[in-house]
Amino acid sequence: MNLENAQVQMRKGILEYCILHIIARGEVYASDMLGELTDAKMIVVEGTLYPLLTRLKNAGLLEYKWVESKSGPPRKYYTLTETGNTFLKGLTETWDEVVHSTEIVRSKSLAKI
């Protein structure tokens, strides 16, 4: 098994969760999301982000509005819907459970090393 492939799959698995958290803070532009994800070492490109945003919108988890820009074309700003906030809350509960469970397993494994 290839370590790099496993790492990419782990990041992909939590990408949607991270994007929802970023949007939950307030209106956000896609390129700002890309920058924040890149800064956090979540390797993502526009070709991954935009289809995911479309999927989340079609699922009713987020919405967007167009805002005129002084330096180019209008920008699309994303916000969470009420359904998106509820969904994110559920994901956060699951994330906390997964982190807790993983730490239990890891602590037992580390004790044997």
Secondary structure as UniProt FT lines:
FT   HELIX           3..24
FT   STRAND          28..29
FT   HELIX           30..39
FT   TURN            40..41
FT   HELIX           46..58
FT   TURN            59..60
FT   STRAND          62..69
FT   TURN            70..71
FT   STRAND          72..80
FT   HELIX           82..111
//
